[in-house]
């Protein structure tokens, strides 16, 4: 259930690809924003308690702290941030897309603006240069944002600007993953494991760090989902 909630609070990868496509085919300006301290903006709507951090525990007391605002590594943080962002952006008449609730659209007489939110990363396109600039300035007054200009590396996707379009690639993401796992200098193979291997219950040893293995699997799945290599 938690995974499903988090999945609904970030833009879908095919939505990101569609925004790139719209920007190129319609010749709309394309921008990237980064929001600093993204999980620290919103008050919590539910009661969450935590142990006192090291160094803050009063001597001889065994008490807990109730969190008033979201913090990093808290399960509710992403939802709290998204609710805050949704409220702020709705004030200037941005409407959520029905097919992807992390994509917002604003239509005015001066032009249209579309933005996609993926945690602290925002992809922004507009039918002219004025509307996106107004949106960026508005967000700057509510959040600490960094204007990344044209996106060059967005969610593990390298963006190269060509004369007649964009070249999207995951080469850097794949190379970083190979370096992280220690396989950077290895030769390619048609399959990642030996064929016709019989595994027994006691034929292997437990992993020293199962969490690291899970992270690698997640990155491989993400690499395969986009299929841009």
C-alpha positions in Angstrom: 0.0 0.0 0.0 2.8 2.4 0.8 4.5 1.7 -2.5 1.3 2.4 -4.3 0.8 5.8 -2.6 4.4 6.8 -3.3 4.0 5.7 -6.9 1.0 8.1 -7.4 3.0 11.1 -6.0 5.7 11.1 -8.7 5.2 11.6 -12.5 5.2 8.5 -14.6 8.2 7.9 -16.8 6.1 7.8 -19.9 4.7 11.2 -18.9 8.3 12.6 -18.8 9.0 11.2 -22.2 5.8 12.7 -23.6 6.8 16.1 -22.2 10.1 15.9 -24.0 8.3 14.9 -27.2 5.8 17.8 -26.9 8.6 20.3 -26.3 10.4 19.2 -29.4 7.5 18.8 -31.8 5.7 22.0 -30.7 9.1 23.9 -30.2 8.2 24.8 -26.7 10.9 26.0 -24.2 12.0 23.3 -21.8 13.3 23.9 -18.3 14.3 22.0 -15.2 13.9 23.1 -11.6 15.3 21.6 -8.4 13.6 22.2 -5.1 15.9 22.2 -2.1 14.9 20.6 1.2 11.8 19.3 -0.5 10.5 17.3 2.5 10.8 20.1 5.0 8.0 22.4 3.8 4.8 20.9 5.2 3.2 20.4 8.6 2.1 16.8 9.3 -1.6 16.1 9.4 -1.3 13.0 11.6 0.4 12.2 14.8 4.0 10.9 14.3 6.4 10.3 17.3 10.1 9.6 17.3 12.9 9.0 19.8 14.9 12.0 20.7 18.0 12.4 18.6 21.4 11.6 20.2 22.6 14.5 22.3 19.1 15.9 22.9 17.9 13.3 25.4 17.4 14.8 28.9 19.3 12.9 31.6 17.2 10.5 33.5 14.2 11.0 31.2 12.7 8.5 28.7 10.4 10.6 26.5 9.6 10.8 22.8 9.1 13.8 20.4 6.0 14.5 18.4 6.9 15.7 14.9 5.1 18.9 13.8 6.7 19.0 10.3 7.9 16.4 7.8 11.6 15.3 7.9 13.7 13.1 5.6 13.3 9.3 5.7 9.8 9.7 7.1 7.2 7.7 5.3 4.7 10.6 5.2 7.2 13.1 4.0 6.6 12.7 0.2 2.9 12.9 0.6 3.2 16.0 2.9 5.4 17.7 0.3 3.1 16.8 -2.6 0.1 18.2 -0.8 1.9 21.4 -0.1 3.0 21.7 -3.7 -0.5 20.9 -5.0 -2.0 23.7 -2.8 0.6 26.3 -3.9 0.3 25.5 -7.6 -3.5 25.5 -7.5 -3.6 29.1 -6.4 -2.4 30.2 -9.9 -4.9 27.9 -11.6 -2.8 24.8 -12.4 -5.0 21.8 -12.8 -3.9 18.2 -12.3 -3.9 15.9 -15.3 -6.5 13.1 -15.2 -4.1 10.5 -16.5 -1.2 11.4 -14.3 -1.8 13.3 -11.0 1.8 14.5 -10.8 1.4 16.5 -14.0 -0.1 19.9 -13.9 -1.5 22.1 -16.7 -2.2 25.8 -16.8 -3.9 27.5 -19.7 -4.2 31.3 -20.0 -4.6 33.9 -22.8 -0.9 34.4 -22.9 -0.1 30.7 -23.3 0.0 27.2 -21.8 2.4 25.7 -19.2 2.8 22.0 -18.3 4.9 20.8 -15.4 5.7 17.3 -14.1 6.8 16.7 -10.5 9.1 13.9 -9.5 9.9 14.4 -5.8 12.2 17.4 -5.8 12.7 17.5 -9.6 10.3 19.5 -11.8 10.2 19.4 -15.6 8.6 22.5 -17.1 7.5 23.4 -20.6 5.5 26.2 -22.1 4.0 27.5 -25.3 6.1 30.6 -25.0 9.0 31.9 -22.9 6.9 34.3 -20.7 4.5 31.7 -19.1 7.3 29.4 -17.8 9.3 32.4 -16.5 6.2 33.6 -14.5 5.7 30.1 -13.1 9.4 29.8 -12.1 9.3 33.2 -10.4 6.1 32.2 -8.5 7.6 28.9 -7.3 10.7 30.8 -6.2 8.7 32.9 -3.8 7.3 29.7 -2.1 10.2 27.3 -2.2 14.0 27.4 -2.4 14.4 26.4 -6.0 17.4 26.2 -8.3 16.8 26.9 -12.0 18.7 24.3 -13.9 17.9 25.9 -17.3 17.6 23.3 -20.0 17.7 19.8 -18.6 20.9 18.0 -19.3 20.6 15.1 -16.9 17.1 14.4 -15.6 16.2 11.3 -13.5 19.1 9.3 -14.9 18.4 10.4 -18.5 21.1 12.3 -20.4 19.6 15.0 -22.7 21.6 16.0 -25.8 20.2 18.8 -27.9 20.4 18.3 -31.7 19.5 20.5 -34.6 16.2 18.6 -35.2 15.4 17.2 -31.8 16.7 15.6 -28.6 18.8 12.6 -28.0 17.9 10.8 -24.8 20.3 8.3 -23.4 20.9 6.3 -20.1 24.6 5.7 -20.9 25.9 7.6 -17.9 23.3 5.9 -15.6 24.4 2.5 -16.9 28.1 3.3 -16.5 27.6 4.6 -13.0 25.8 1.4 -12.1 28.5 -0.8 -13.5 31.1 1.2 -11.6 29.1 0.9 -8.4 28.8 -2.9 -8.7 32.4 -3.4 -9.8 31.6 -4.6 -13.4 32.8 -1.5 -15.3 35.6 -3.3 -17.1 33.7 -6.6 -17.8 32.9 -7.9 -21.2 29.3 -8.0 -22.4 27.3 -11.3 -22.4 24.1 -12.5 -23.9 22.8 -13.5 -20.4 23.8 -12.3 -17.0 24.0 -15.9 -15.5 25.1 -19.3 -16.6 22.5 -21.5 -18.3 21.3 -24.9 -16.9 22.4 -24.2 -13.3 20.7 -26.2 -10.6 20.3 -24.2 -7.3 20.0 -26.0 -4.0 18.9 -24.6 -0.7 22.3 -24.8 0.9 24.4 -24.0 -2.2 24.9 -20.3 -1.5 25.8 -18.0 1.3 23.6 -15.2 2.8 24.3 -11.7 1.5 26.3 -9.5 3.8 24.2 -6.5 2.8 20.8 -7.5 1.3 19.8 -3.8 1.1 22.5 -3.1 -1.3 21.5 -6.0 -3.5 17.9 -4.7 -3.5 19.0 -1.2 -4.5 21.0 -2.7 -7.5 17.9 -4.6 -8.6 15.8 -1.5 -8.4 18.3 0.4 -10.5 18.3 -2.4 -13.1 14.5 -2.4 -13.3 14.5 1.4 -13.7 17.1 1.0 -16.5 15.0 -1.5 -18.2 11.7 0.5 -17.9 13.0 3.4 -19.9 14.8 1.4 -22.5 16.9 4.3 -23.8 20.3 2.8 -23.8 
